[in-house]
């Protein structure tokens, strides 16, 4: 689905379904240098189970035109523009990595419209090493290689995949190359400078945390959960930060259970 926001093209995936009035809405927000395709499995599932799906491409990513945005608050405000057509519709908001910060900020600003919140691979703060930031600023391929390597567990780098036909490590590398120049640096800088308050989140919240995450370590995600109320945690044993490709079925199962709960 294409929209025009501030004269720029914005895109979001719908799980191959159309918008249905009065149906619940679920929003998916991707991480740095990714796009809406990382949510293909859950997007299609929920679209086929009577949800309106909004799997966004942030500016400069996927099918949305640039430039990329440089602050989490800007991305959150942009998301509000995308969702404006739903007027006062409530949303279940799901974000991975950088997307979890955007989801967090949006939920804090729109507490009356956020029904539930899911944060995958999150931490606050979300620091980025100078080595990675500097390489991304120069648009070096090494920045993609570093991030992709750190985002996968040992088995993920070796090609282990319970769902055959996908090379997880190569897929992650290819996705990063699809974003426009400077987008990865803008994303990383936004994560590095984010300063969000956990206490602002009031809705039921699920954290999906990976046991072998090197980008947002498990202990950092657990610290976020300790500061939130009405929170539950699902731990993915052995998974790296790229949990949507390493553990897609487990992530989907966790989403289904949390979203179905009263």
Backbone torsions as a table, in degrees:
resi	resn	phi	psi	omega
1	UNK	NA	128.2	-179.8
2	UNK	-104.6	140.1	174.1
3	UNK	-130.3	164.3	171.6
4	UNK	-114.3	122.0	179.9
5	UNK	-126.8	120.0	-179.2
6	UNK	52.5	39.2	177.4
7	UNK	77.8	6.3	-178.8
8	UNK	-115.6	151.9	179.0
9	UNK	-79.2	128.0	175.9
10	UNK	-120.4	142.3	-177.4
11	UNK	-129.6	144.2	167.4
12	UNK	-142.5	144.3	177.0
13	UNK	-81.8	150.7	-177.0
14	UNK	-115.8	7.7	-174.0
15	UNK	69.6	26.8	-179.4
16	UNK	61.8	36.8	177.8
17	UNK	-134.5	168.7	178.7
18	UNK	-104.2	160.3	179.7
19	UNK	-70.3	134.1	-179.7
20	UNK	-122.3	123.9	-179.8
21	UNK	-59.8	143.5	176.5
22	UNK	71.6	2.1	176.3
23	UNK	-88.8	149.3	178.0
24	UNK	-63.1	154.4	-175.1
25	UNK	-119.3	136.6	176.9
26	UNK	-126.6	129.2	-175.5
27	UNK	-110.9	131.0	178.8
28	UNK	-115.4	131.6	-176.7
29	UNK	-124.6	120.5	-175.8
30	UNK	-78.9	170.8	179.1
31	UNK	-92.8	-171.0	-175.4
32	UNK	-59.9	131.7	177.0
33	UNK	60.2	19.3	176.7
34	UNK	-104.7	-170.4	173.4
35	UNK	-153.0	-173.7	-172.0
36	UNK	-63.1	-19.1	-174.6
37	UNK	-67.5	-18.7	178.4
38	UNK	-65.5	-17.0	-177.8
39	UNK	-101.0	16.1	-172.7
40	UNK	-54.3	-46.3	-176.7
41	UNK	-65.7	-55.9	179.1
42	UNK	-65.8	-32.9	179.7
43	UNK	-61.9	-45.8	-179.1
44	UNK	-68.3	-39.0	179.5
45	UNK	-60.5	-52.3	-174.9
46	UNK	-71.2	-30.8	175.8
47	UNK	-63.6	-32.1	179.9
48	UNK	-87.2	-1.9	177.0
49	UNK	-120.2	40.4	169.0
50	UNK	67.6	33.7	171.9
51	UNK	-111.0	144.7	165.9
52	UNK	-82.4	124.4	-175.4
53	UNK	-105.8	133.0	174.7
54	UNK	-128.3	93.3	178.9
55	UNK	-102.8	97.9	-167.6
56	UNK	-78.6	153.4	161.2
57	UNK	-105.5	114.2	177.3
58	UNK	-64.0	157.5	179.7
59	UNK	-51.8	131.9	-179.8
60	UNK	83.8	6.6	-178.5
61	UNK	-127.6	144.7	177.3
62	UNK	55.4	-123.3	-175.8
63	UNK	-99.4	3.0	177.0
64	UNK	-89.8	132.8	-179.0
65	UNK	-73.6	158.3	179.8
66	UNK	-85.1	-170.2	3.8
67	UNK	-77.2	164.4	175.9
68	UNK	-70.5	151.5	178.4
69	UNK	-89.4	152.6	-170.4
70	UNK	-109.7	-0.6	-178.3
71	UNK	-139.8	144.5	179.8
72	UNK	-58.3	-41.3	-179.9
73	UNK	-60.9	-38.6	177.6
74	UNK	-64.1	-41.3	179.7
75	UNK	-66.3	-39.8	177.8
76	UNK	-63.7	-42.0	178.0
77	UNK	-66.5	-38.5	176.0
78	UNK	-61.3	-41.7	177.5
79	UNK	-60.3	-39.2	177.6
80	UNK	-60.2	-35.8	177.2
81	UNK	-66.3	-40.9	178.5
82	UNK	-61.9	-40.9	-175.5
83	UNK	-86.2	-1.7	-175.7
84	UNK	-61.3	-29.7	-178.3
85	UNK	-65.9	-19.1	178.7
86	UNK	-84.9	2.7	-179.7
87	UNK	50.4	-117.8	-175.7
88	UNK	-95.4	19.2	-179.9
89	UNK	-60.4	137.7	176.2
90	UNK	-82.7	151.5	-177.4
91	UNK	-132.7	145.7	163.4
92	UNK	-94.2	123.5	-172.3
93	UNK	-114.7	128.2	-175.4
94	UNK	-125.9	125.9	-179.9
95	UNK	-137.1	142.0	178.0
96	UNK	-111.0	131.0	174.8
97	UNK	56.9	-119.5	175.3
98	UNK	-53.9	-37.6	178.3
99	UNK	-61.2	-28.4	177.7
100	UNK	-68.5	-33.1	177.6
101	UNK	-69.3	-40.1	177.8
102	UNK	-64.4	-45.2	178.9
103	UNK	-60.4	-43.5	179.5
104	UNK	-59.8	-49.0	-178.4
105	UNK	-65.4	-41.3	179.8
106	UNK	-64.1	-42.8	-179.7
107	UNK	-63.5	-37.6	179.1
108	UNK	-66.8	-36.3	-179.2
109	UNK	-81.8	-20.6	-173.8
110	UNK	-130.1	51.6	-175.1
111	UNK	-59.6	-27.3	-179.6
112	UNK	-78.3	-12.7	-177.2
113	UNK	-114.0	-5.7	-179.2
114	UNK	-99.5	106.8	-177.5
115	UNK	-75.5	-46.6	177.5
116	UNK	-146.4	158.2	-176.9
117	UNK	-133.4	135.9	176.8
118	UNK	-127.0	125.0	-179.0
119	UNK	-116.5	116.6	179.0
120	UNK	-106.6	134.4	177.0
121	UNK	52.8	56.5	-174.0
122	UNK	-112.5	162.7	170.4
123	UNK	-163.0	157.5	175.8
124	UNK	-148.7	113.0	4.4
125	UNK	-70.7	173.7	177.7
126	UNK	-122.4	74.6	-174.4
127	UNK	-70.5	150.8	177.7
128	UNK	-123.1	134.9	-177.7
129	UNK	-63.9	148.3	177.3
130	UNK	-59.5	-36.2	179.9
131	UNK	-58.6	-46.4	-179.5
132	UNK	-71.3	-42.8	179.3
133	UNK	-60.0	-47.5	-177.3
134	UNK	-64.9	-38.5	179.2
135	UNK	-67.4	-41.0	178.8
136	UNK	-66.7	-36.0	179.9
137	UNK	-62.6	-31.2	178.6
138	UNK	-88.9	4.1	-178.0
139	UNK	56.0	38.0	179.7
140	UNK	-82.5	142.1	176.7
141	UNK	-61.2	-25.7	179.7
142	UNK	-59.1	-30.3	179.8
143	UNK	-66.0	-39.7	176.6
144	UNK	-65.5	-41.4	-178.5
145	UNK	-64.4	-42.7	178.7
146	UNK	-62.0	-52.4	-176.5
147	UNK	-62.6	-41.9	-179.0
148	UNK	-66.0	-39.6	178.8
149	UNK	-65.5	-47.0	-178.9
150	UNK	-69.7	-20.6	-177.1
151	UNK	-83.2	-12.6	-177.8
152	UNK	-111.3	145.1	174.3
153	UNK	-72.3	174.8	179.3
154	UNK	-59.0	-43.4	-179.1
155	UNK	-70.8	-31.9	177.9
156	UNK	-64.6	-37.9	178.8
157	UNK	-70.4	-25.6	-179.3
158	UNK	-83.4	-10.6	177.9
159	UNK	101.7	3.5	178.8
160	UNK	-61.4	128.1	179.6
161	UNK	-156.4	121.4	178.5
162	UNK	-69.7	-21.4	175.7
163	UNK	-100.5	104.2	-173.4
164	UNK	-67.0	156.1	173.9
165	UNK	98.4	-2.1	-179.6
166	UNK	-126.0	125.0	173.5
167	UNK	-91.0	101.0	-171.0
168	UNK	-59.5	-46.0	-176.6
169	UNK	-64.7	-45.8	179.3
170	UNK	-67.5	-35.0	179.2
171	UNK	-64.3	-43.3	178.8
172	UNK	-61.7	-41.3	179.6
173	UNK	-64.0	-41.8	-177.9
174	UNK	-67.2	-40.0	179.4
175	UNK	-59.6	-43.1	-178.9
176	UNK	-61.2	-36.0	-178.9
177	UNK	-72.1	-12.7	-178.5
178	UNK	-81.9	-18.7	178.5
179	UNK	-75.3	157.4	-177.8
180	UNK	-71.4	161.6	177.9
181	UNK	-57.9	139.0	-179.8
182	UNK	80.3	-8.9	-178.2
183	UNK	-67.3	-40.8	-177.8
184	UNK	-64.3	-42.2	177.7
185	UNK	-63.6	-42.7	178.6
186	UNK	-59.7	-41.2	179.1
187	UNK	-64.2	-48.8	-177.8
188	UNK	-64.0	-40.8	178.8
189	UNK	-64.1	-37.5	178.4
190	UNK	-64.3	-42.5	177.5
191	UNK	-63.8	-43.7	-175.1
192	UNK	-65.0	-31.2	-175.9
193	UNK	-98.7	-1.6	-176.3
194	UNK	-64.6	141.7	178.9
195	UNK	-143.2	88.3	-175.3
196	UNK	-110.0	153.4	-178.1
197	UNK	-105.2	115.0	-179.8
198	UNK	-58.7	-32.6	-176.5
199	UNK	-63.8	-14.9	-179.1
200	UNK	-77.7	-12.4	-177.9
201	UNK	-90.2	121.4	-176.8
202	UNK	-113.8	-22.3	-174.8
203	UNK	-77.1	161.6	174.4
204	UNK	-54.7	132.7	-173.8
205	UNK	-131.3	134.6	174.5
206	UNK	-112.6	132.5	171.6
207	UNK	-109.4	125.8	174.5
208	UNK	-107.4	113.3	-171.7
209	UNK	-120.0	140.0	-178.7
210	UNK	-97.5	131.4	-175.1
211	UNK	-63.2	-33.8	-176.6
212	UNK	-109.4	29.4	-179.1
213	UNK	-73.3	121.4	177.7
214	UNK	-96.8	-18.3	-178.2
215	UNK	-84.4	-47.0	174.0
216	UNK	-127.6	86.5	-172.2
217	UNK	-54.3	150.2	-177.4
218	UNK	-52.6	-43.5	-177.2
219	UNK	-62.6	-31.6	179.1
220	UNK	-70.8	-40.5	176.9
221	UNK	-66.4	-39.9	177.9
222	UNK	-62.2	-36.0	177.7
223	UNK	-63.5	-37.4	176.0
224	UNK	-62.9	-46.2	-179.4
225	UNK	-59.6	-37.0	-178.9
226	UNK	-65.4	-21.1	-178.4
227	UNK	-96.7	-4.1	-178.4
228	UNK	-105.3	155.1	173.9
229	UNK	-103.0	158.3	177.2
230	UNK	55.8	50.7	-172.2
231	UNK	-122.8	143.6	173.0
232	UNK	-129.1	158.6	-177.6
233	UNK	-127.8	137.0	168.0
234	UNK	-117.1	126.0	-179.9
235	UNK	-103.1	134.4	179.0
236	UNK	-104.8	101.1	-177.6
237	UNK	-62.1	131.2	174.5
238	UNK	78.4	-7.3	-176.6
239	UNK	-81.4	150.3	170.9
240	UNK	-93.4	-170.8	-177.4
241	UNK	-61.7	-31.5	-179.5
242	UNK	-80.8	57.2	-174.0
243	UNK	-67.8	-23.8	-179.2
244	UNK	-70.0	-23.0	175.3
245	UNK	-103.1	-31.7	-179.2
246	UNK	-78.3	-36.0	-177.9
247	UNK	-134.2	55.3	-175.2
248	UNK	-61.9	-38.5	-177.9
249	UNK	-70.3	-39.7	179.1
250	UNK	-67.0	-38.3	176.9
251	UNK	-63.9	-45.7	179.6
252	UNK	-61.9	-43.2	179.3
253	UNK	-60.1	-41.8	179.4
254	UNK	-64.7	-40.3	178.2
255	UNK	-64.7	-44.6	-178.6
256	UNK	-60.7	-46.3	-177.8
257	UNK	-63.8	-44.2	-176.8
258	UNK	-69.2	-42.9	-175.9
259	UNK	-72.7	-31.6	179.5
260	UNK	-75.8	-21.3	-177.0
261	UNK	-67.1	144.7	-179.4
262	UNK	-69.5	NA	NA
